[in-house]
Amino acid sequence: MSQSKEILGVAHQRAQELALPYSGALLPQEAAHLMGELPGVVLVDVRSAAEWQFVGTVPNSVRIELKTWPGMQPNPHFLAQLKEQVSPEAMVLFMCRSGVRSDEAARLATGAGYTSVYNVLEGFEGDKDAAGHRGTIGGWKGRGLPWVQG
């Protein structure tokens, strides 16, 4: 449990350094550790249904689109769906493709009363490599963490 406390401390420090309004920012391997060690941690994947189906997902994650494909239109029911599926008392980790939509989701959740909110930096696919491909540099997939094809 002390490694989890250390991870949460570092995540909180990142949030302070980046002036984030939520609890912290985690690297993918830190998020995976917390999910495996702490009870009640919920990973919410806010990518689109197309991304879940064609790119893959993290096992046991909750999937709620922040923006829908095509067109990446905002999901007007995002907060209602979050409240339906995830307790405001839970430790919630938000993840998207690269960490941008999940930051937005973390901000929304914090504003809606969630108190233990974290963004997963690098997201599911990470940054693009020299060939313009995602999934090889950083991100959940690139770091070899558990995932399944959609």
CYANA upper distance limits for C-alpha pairs under 8 A (distance plus 0.5 A):
  1 MET  CA      5 LYS  CA      6.92
  1 MET  CA     37 GLU  CA      7.74
  1 MET  CA     38 LEU  CA      8.42
  2 SER  CA      6 GLU  CA      6.68
  3 GLN  CA      7 ILE  CA      6.64
  4 SER  CA      8 LEU  CA      6.65
  4 SER  CA     33 HIS  CA      7.89
  4 SER  CA     34 LEU  CA      6.65
  4 SER  CA     37 GLU  CA      7.92
  4 SER  CA     38 LEU  CA      8.28
  5 LYS  CA      9 GLY  CA      6.61
  6 GLU  CA     10 VAL  CA      6.78
  7 ILE  CA     11 ALA  CA      6.61
  7 ILE  CA     26 LEU  CA      8.40
  7 ILE  CA     30 GLU  CA      6.93
  8 LEU  CA     12 HIS  CA      6.55
  8 LEU  CA     24 GLY  CA      7.88
  9 GLY  CA     13 GLN  CA      6.69
 10 VAL  CA     14 ARG  CA      6.75
 11 ALA  CA     15 ALA  CA      6.88
 11 ALA  CA     23 SER  CA      8.12
 11 ALA  CA     24 GLY  CA      4.99
 11 ALA  CA     25 ALA  CA      5.25
 11 ALA  CA     26 LEU  CA      5.90
 11 ALA  CA    118 TYR  CA      8.48
 12 HIS  CA     16 GLN  CA      6.85
 12 HIS  CA     23 SER  CA      6.31
 12 HIS  CA     24 GLY  CA      4.83
 12 HIS  CA     25 ALA  CA      7.32
 13 GLN  CA     17 GLU  CA      6.68
 13 GLN  CA     24 GLY  CA      7.76
 14 ARG  CA     18 LEU  CA      6.57
 14 ARG  CA     24 GLY  CA      6.89
 14 ARG  CA     25 ALA  CA      6.51
 15 ALA  CA     19 ALA  CA      6.28
 15 ALA  CA     20 LEU  CA      5.38
 15 ALA  CA     21 PRO  CA      8.00
 15 ALA  CA     22 TYR  CA      7.57
 15 ALA  CA     23 SER  CA      7.12
 15 ALA  CA     24 GLY  CA      5.21
 15 ALA  CA     25 ALA  CA      6.38
 16 GLN  CA     20 LEU  CA      6.80
 16 GLN  CA     24 GLY  CA      8.46
 20 LEU  CA     24 GLY  CA      8.00
 21 PRO  CA    107 ARG  CA      7.14
 21 PRO  CA    110 THR  CA      7.88
 22 TYR  CA    106 ALA  CA      7.14
 22 TYR  CA    107 ARG  CA      6.97
 22 TYR  CA    110 THR  CA      6.54
 22 TYR  CA    115 THR  CA      8.19
 22 TYR  CA    116 SER  CA      8.03
 22 TYR  CA    117 VAL  CA      6.14
 22 TYR  CA    118 TYR  CA      7.09
 23 SER  CA    115 THR  CA      7.86
 23 SER  CA    116 SER  CA      6.29
 23 SER  CA    117 VAL  CA      5.65
 23 SER  CA    118 TYR  CA      6.17
 24 GLY  CA    117 VAL  CA      7.28
 24 GLY  CA    118 TYR  CA      5.30
 24 GLY  CA    119 ASN  CA      7.08
 25 ALA  CA    118 TYR  CA      5.88
 25 ALA  CA    119 ASN  CA      5.33
 25 ALA  CA    120 VAL  CA      6.46
 25 ALA  CA    121 LEU  CA      6.83
 26 LEU  CA     30 GLU  CA      6.34
 26 LEU  CA     31 ALA  CA      6.43
 26 LEU  CA    118 TYR  CA      7.24
 26 LEU  CA    119 ASN  CA      6.63
 26 LEU  CA    120 VAL  CA      5.36
 26 LEU  CA    121 LEU  CA      6.24
 27 LEU  CA     31 ALA  CA      6.82
 27 LEU  CA    120 VAL  CA      6.25
 27 LEU  CA    121 LEU  CA      5.72
 27 LEU  CA    122 GLU  CA      7.45
 28 PRO  CA     32 ALA  CA      6.71
 28 PRO  CA    120 VAL  CA      6.48
 28 PRO  CA    121 LEU  CA      7.17
 28 PRO  CA    122 GLU  CA      7.58
 28 PRO  CA    123 GLY  CA      7.67
 28 PRO  CA    139 GLY  CA      6.81
 28 PRO  CA    140 TRP  CA      5.88
 28 PRO  CA    143 ARG  CA      8.11
 28 PRO  CA    145 LEU  CA      8.47
 29 GLN  CA     33 HIS  CA      6.68
 29 GLN  CA    140 TRP  CA      7.96
 29 GLN  CA    143 ARG  CA      7.89
 29 GLN  CA    145 LEU  CA      7.73
 30 GLU  CA     34 LEU  CA      6.82
 31 ALA  CA     35 MET  CA      6.68
 31 ALA  CA     93 LEU  CA      7.83
 31 ALA  CA    120 VAL  CA      7.32
 32 ALA  CA     36 GLY  CA      6.76
 32 ALA  CA    145 LEU  CA      7.93
 33 HIS  CA     37 GLU  CA      6.61
 34 LEU  CA     38 LEU  CA      5.99
 34 LEU  CA     41 VAL  CA      7.64
 35 MET  CA     39 PRO  CA      8.05
 35 MET  CA     41 VAL  CA      6.04
 35 MET  CA     42 VAL  CA      7.79
 35 MET  CA     43 LEU  CA      8.26
 40 GLY  CA     90 ALA  CA      6.60
 40 GLY  CA     91 MET  CA      7.19
 41 VAL  CA     90 ALA  CA      6.83
 41 VAL  CA     91 MET  CA      5.41
 41 VAL  CA     92 VAL  CA      6.57
 41 VAL  CA     93 LEU  CA      7.93
 42 VAL  CA     61 SER  CA      7.42
 42 VAL  CA     62 VAL  CA      7.75
 42 VAL  CA     86 VAL  CA      8.01
 42 VAL  CA     90 ALA  CA      7.44
 42 VAL  CA     91 MET  CA      6.71
 42 VAL  CA     92 VAL  CA      5.46
 42 VAL  CA     93 LEU  CA      6.57
 43 LEU  CA     60 ASN  CA      8.43
 43 LEU  CA     61 SER  CA      5.58
 43 LEU  CA     62 VAL  CA      6.65
 43 LEU  CA     92 VAL  CA      6.49
 43 LEU  CA     93 LEU  CA      5.18
 43 LEU  CA     94 PHE  CA      6.41
 43 LEU  CA     95 MET  CA      7.68
 44 VAL  CA     61 SER  CA      6.25
 44 VAL  CA     62 VAL  CA      5.20
 44 VAL  CA     63 ARG  CA      6.22
 44 VAL  CA     64 ILE  CA      7.35
 44 VAL  CA     92 VAL  CA      7.47
 44 VAL  CA     93 LEU  CA      6.51
 44 VAL  CA     94 PHE  CA      5.39
 44 VAL  CA     95 MET  CA      6.70
 45 ASP  CA     57 THR  CA      8.47
 45 ASP  CA     61 SER  CA      6.98
 45 ASP  CA     62 VAL  CA      6.58
 45 ASP  CA     63 ARG  CA      5.38
 45 ASP  CA     64 ILE  CA      6.79
 45 ASP  CA     65 GLU  CA      8.03
 45 ASP  CA     94 PHE  CA      6.51
 45 ASP  CA     95 MET  CA      5.38
 45 ASP  CA     96 CYS  CA      6.27
 45 ASP  CA    102 SER  CA      8.40
 46 VAL  CA     63 ARG  CA      6.64
 46 VAL  CA     64 ILE  CA      5.63
 46 VAL  CA     65 GLU  CA      5.17
 46 VAL  CA     66 LEU  CA      5.67
 46 VAL  CA     67 LYS  CA      8.21
 46 VAL  CA     94 PHE  CA      7.43
 46 VAL  CA     95 MET  CA      6.63
 46 VAL  CA     96 CYS  CA      5.84
 46 VAL  CA    101 ARG  CA      7.59
 46 VAL  CA    102 SER  CA      6.94
 46 VAL  CA    105 ALA  CA      7.96
 47 ARG  CA     51 GLU  CA      6.71
 47 ARG  CA     52 TRP  CA      7.48
 47 ARG  CA     63 ARG  CA      8.21
 47 ARG  CA     64 ILE  CA      7.88
 47 ARG  CA     65 GLU  CA      5.96
 47 ARG  CA     66 LEU  CA      7.09
 47 ARG  CA     67 LYS  CA      7.66
 47 ARG  CA     95 MET  CA      8.13
 47 ARG  CA     96 CYS  CA      5.48
 47 ARG  CA     97 ARG  CA      7.06
 47 ARG  CA    101 ARG  CA      8.16
 48 SER  CA     52 TRP  CA      6.99
 48 SER  CA     64 ILE  CA      8.43
 48 SER  CA     65 GLU  CA      5.63
 48 SER  CA     66 LEU  CA      7.77
 48 SER  CA     67 LYS  CA      6.82
 48 SER  CA     68 THR  CA      5.88
 48 SER  CA     69 TRP  CA      6.48
 49 ALA  CA     53 GLN  CA      6.65
 49 ALA  CA     65 GLU  CA      7.39
 49 ALA  CA     68 THR  CA      7.84
 49 ALA  CA     69 TRP  CA      7.84
 50 ALA  CA     54 PHE  CA      6.47
 50 ALA  CA     55 VAL  CA      8.40
 50 ALA  CA     69 TRP  CA      7.25
 51 GLU  CA     55 VAL  CA      5.66
 51 GLU  CA     56 GLY  CA      7.36
 52 TRP  CA     56 GLY  CA      5.51
 52 TRP  CA     57 THR  CA      6.02
 52 TRP  CA    150 GLY  CA      6.12
 53 GLN  CA     57 THR  CA      8.38
 53 GLN  CA    149 GLN  CA      7.71
 53 GLN  CA    150 GLY  CA      4.53
 54 PHE  CA    149 GLN  CA      7.71
 54 PHE  CA    150 GLY  CA      6.30
 55 VAL  CA    149 GLN  CA      7.03
 55 VAL  CA    150 GLY  CA      7.11
 56 GLY  CA    147 TRP  CA      7.12
 56 GLY  CA    148 VAL  CA      5.93
 56 GLY  CA    149 GLN  CA      4.65
 56 GLY  CA    150 GLY  CA      5.09
 57 THR  CA     61 SER  CA      8.05
 57 THR  CA    147 TRP  CA      5.99
 57 THR  CA    148 VAL  CA      6.00
 57 THR  CA    149 GLN  CA      6.96
 57 THR  CA    150 GLY  CA      6.81
 58 VAL  CA    146 PRO  CA      6.91
 58 VAL  CA    147 TRP  CA      4.96
 58 VAL  CA    148 VAL  CA      6.84
 59 PRO  CA    146 PRO  CA      7.67
 59 PRO  CA    147 TRP  CA      6.46
 59 PRO  CA    148 VAL  CA      7.13
 62 VAL  CA     85 GLN  CA      8.21
 64 ILE  CA     78 PHE  CA      7.33
 64 ILE  CA     81 GLN  CA      7.52
 64 ILE  CA     82 LEU  CA      7.62
 65 GLU  CA     75 ASN  CA      7.05
 65 GLU  CA     78 PHE  CA      7.40
 66 LEU  CA     74 PRO  CA      6.54
 66 LEU  CA     75 ASN  CA      5.85
 66 LEU  CA     78 PHE  CA      6.47
 66 LEU  CA    101 ARG  CA      7.70
 66 LEU  CA    105 ALA  CA      7.47
 67 LYS  CA     72 MET  CA      5.39
 67 LYS  CA     73 GLN  CA      5.58
 67 LYS  CA     74 PRO  CA      4.77
 67 LYS  CA     75 ASN  CA      5.63
 68 THR  CA     72 MET  CA      5.26
 68 THR  CA     73 GLN  CA      5.78
 68 THR  CA     74 PRO  CA      6.93
 68 THR  CA     75 ASN  CA      6.87
 69 TRP  CA     73 GLN  CA      7.53
 77 HIS  CA     81 GLN  CA      6.47
 78 PHE  CA     82 LEU  CA      6.58
 79 LEU  CA     83 LYS  CA      6.61
 79 LEU  CA    108 LEU  CA      8.09
 79 LEU  CA    109 ALA  CA      7.67
 79 LEU  CA    112 ALA  CA      8.14
 80 ALA  CA     84 GLU  CA      6.68
 81 GLN  CA     85 GLN  CA      6.75
 82 LEU  CA     86 VAL  CA      6.09
 83 LYS  CA     87 SER  CA      6.80
 83 LYS  CA     88 PRO  CA      7.54
 86 VAL  CA     90 ALA  CA      7.45
 88 PRO  CA    113 GLY  CA      7.15
 88 PRO  CA    114 TYR  CA      5.11
 88 PRO  CA    115 THR  CA      7.44
 89 GLU  CA    114 TYR  CA      7.09
 89 GLU  CA    115 THR  CA      7.30
 89 GLU  CA    116 SER  CA      7.73
 90 ALA  CA    114 TYR  CA      8.35
 90 ALA  CA    116 SER  CA      7.19
 91 MET  CA    115 THR  CA      8.32
 91 MET  CA    116 SER  CA      5.29
 91 MET  CA    117 VAL  CA      6.62
 91 MET  CA    118 TYR  CA      8.33
 92 VAL  CA    116 SER  CA      6.68
 92 VAL  CA    117 VAL  CA      5.50
 92 VAL  CA    118 TYR  CA      6.68
 93 LEU  CA    117 VAL  CA      6.61
 93 LEU  CA    118 TYR  CA      5.23
 93 LEU  CA    119 ASN  CA      6.23
 93 LEU  CA    120 VAL  CA      6.98
 94 PHE  CA    102 SER  CA      5.61
 94 PHE  CA    103 ASP  CA      7.99
 94 PHE  CA    105 ALA  CA      7.38
 94 PHE  CA    106 ALA  CA      6.88
 94 PHE  CA    117 VAL  CA      8.21
 94 PHE  CA    118 TYR  CA      6.70
 94 PHE  CA    119 ASN  CA      5.48
 94 PHE  CA    120 VAL  CA      6.41
 95 MET  CA     99 GLY  CA      6.86
 95 MET  CA    101 ARG  CA      8.24
 95 MET  CA    102 SER  CA      5.49
 95 MET  CA    119 ASN  CA      6.90
 95 MET  CA    120 VAL  CA      5.73
 95 MET  CA    121 LEU  CA      8.17
 95 MET  CA    123 GLY  CA      5.82
 95 MET  CA    124 PHE  CA      7.27
 96 CYS  CA    100 VAL  CA      7.59
 96 CYS  CA    101 ARG  CA      6.37
 96 CYS  CA    102 SER  CA      5.74
 96 CYS  CA    120 VAL  CA      8.45
 96 CYS  CA    123 GLY  CA      5.55
 96 CYS  CA    124 PHE  CA      6.53
 97 ARG  CA    101 ARG  CA      8.30
 97 ARG  CA    122 GLU  CA      7.96
 97 ARG  CA    123 GLY  CA      5.24
 97 ARG  CA    124 PHE  CA      5.36
 97 ARG  CA    125 GLU  CA      5.81
 97 ARG  CA    126 GLY  CA      7.24
 98 SER  CA    121 LEU  CA      7.45
 98 SER  CA    122 GLU  CA      5.18
 98 SER  CA    123 GLY  CA      4.54
 98 SER  CA    124 PHE  CA      6.85
 98 SER  CA    125 GLU  CA      6.60
 98 SER  CA    126 GLY  CA      5.57
 98 SER  CA    127 ASP  CA      7.16
 98 SER  CA    139 GLY  CA      7.60
 99 GLY  CA    103 ASP  CA      6.66
 99 GLY  CA    119 ASN  CA      7.56
 99 GLY  CA    120 VAL  CA      6.75
 99 GLY  CA    121 LEU  CA      5.48
 99 GLY  CA    122 GLU  CA      5.73
 99 GLY  CA    123 GLY  CA      5.21
100 VAL  CA    104 GLU  CA      7.13
101 ARG  CA    105 ALA  CA      6.70
102 SER  CA    106 ALA  CA      6.49
102 SER  CA    119 ASN  CA      6.41
102 SER  CA    120 VAL  CA      7.72
102 SER  CA    123 GLY  CA      8.40
103 ASP  CA    107 ARG  CA      6.74
103 ASP  CA    119 ASN  CA      6.22
104 GLU  CA    108 LEU  CA      6.76
105 ALA  CA    109 ALA  CA      6.58
106 ALA  CA    110 THR  CA      6.58
106 ALA  CA    117 VAL  CA      6.62
106 ALA  CA    118 TYR  CA      7.02
106 ALA  CA    119 ASN  CA      6.74
107 ARG  CA    111 GLY  CA      6.69
108 LEU  CA    112 ALA  CA      6.70
109 ALA  CA    113 GLY  CA      6.99
109 ALA  CA    114 TYR  CA      5.96
109 ALA  CA    117 VAL  CA      7.88
110 THR  CA    114 TYR  CA      5.36
110 THR  CA    115 THR  CA      6.71
110 THR  CA    117 VAL  CA      7.21
121 LEU  CA    139 GLY  CA      8.10
122 GLU  CA    126 GLY  CA      5.05
122 GLU  CA    127 ASP  CA      7.44
122 GLU  CA    138 GLY  CA      6.66
122 GLU  CA    139 GLY  CA      5.11
122 GLU  CA    140 TRP  CA      7.96
123 GLY  CA    139 GLY  CA      5.55
123 GLY  CA    140 TRP  CA      6.76
124 PHE  CA    135 GLY  CA      8.09
124 PHE  CA    139 GLY  CA      5.40
124 PHE  CA    140 TRP  CA      5.02
124 PHE  CA    141 LYS  CA      6.45
125 GLU  CA    134 ARG  CA      5.92
125 GLU  CA    135 GLY  CA      4.84
125 GLU  CA    136 THR  CA      8.02
125 GLU  CA    137 ILE  CA      8.34
125 GLU  CA    138 GLY  CA      7.57
125 GLU  CA    139 GLY  CA      5.17
125 GLU  CA    140 TRP  CA      6.67
125 GLU  CA    141 LYS  CA      6.32
125 GLU  CA    142 GLY  CA      7.20
126 GLY  CA    134 ARG  CA      6.54
126 GLY  CA    135 GLY  CA      6.40
126 GLY  CA    136 THR  CA      7.88
126 GLY  CA    137 ILE  CA      6.30
126 GLY  CA    138 GLY  CA      5.20
126 GLY  CA    139 GLY  CA      4.28
126 GLY  CA    140 TRP  CA      7.71
126 GLY  CA    141 LYS  CA      8.37
126 GLY  CA    142 GLY  CA      7.54
127 ASP  CA    134 ARG  CA      6.22
127 ASP  CA    135 GLY  CA      7.91
127 ASP  CA    136 THR  CA      8.41
127 ASP  CA    137 ILE  CA      6.23
127 ASP  CA    138 GLY  CA      7.00
127 ASP  CA    139 GLY  CA      7.81
128 LYS  CA    132 GLY  CA      5.49
128 LYS  CA    133 HIS  CA      5.44
128 LYS  CA    134 ARG  CA      4.99
128 LYS  CA    135 GLY  CA      8.00
128 LYS  CA    136 THR  CA      8.14
128 LYS  CA    137 ILE  CA      7.23
129 ASP  CA    133 HIS  CA      5.86
129 ASP  CA    134 ARG  CA      6.83
129 ASP  CA    136 THR  CA      7.22
129 ASP  CA    137 ILE  CA      6.66
135 GLY  CA    139 GLY  CA      7.12
135 GLY  CA    140 TRP  CA      8.45
135 GLY  CA    141 LYS  CA      6.07
135 GLY  CA    142 GLY  CA      5.41
136 THR  CA    141 LYS  CA      7.79
136 THR  CA    142 GLY  CA      4.98
136 THR  CA    143 ARG  CA      8.41
137 ILE  CA    142 GLY  CA      5.99
137 ILE  CA    143 ARG  CA      8.28
138 GLY  CA    142 GLY  CA      5.44
138 GLY  CA    143 ARG  CA      6.26
139 GLY  CA    143 ARG  CA      6.60
140 TRP  CA    144 GLY  CA      7.17
140 TRP  CA    145 LEU  CA      6.14
140 TRP  CA    146 PRO  CA      8.43
141 LYS  CA    145 LEU  CA      6.43
141 LYS  CA    146 PRO  CA      8.13
141 LYS  CA    147 TRP  CA      7.55
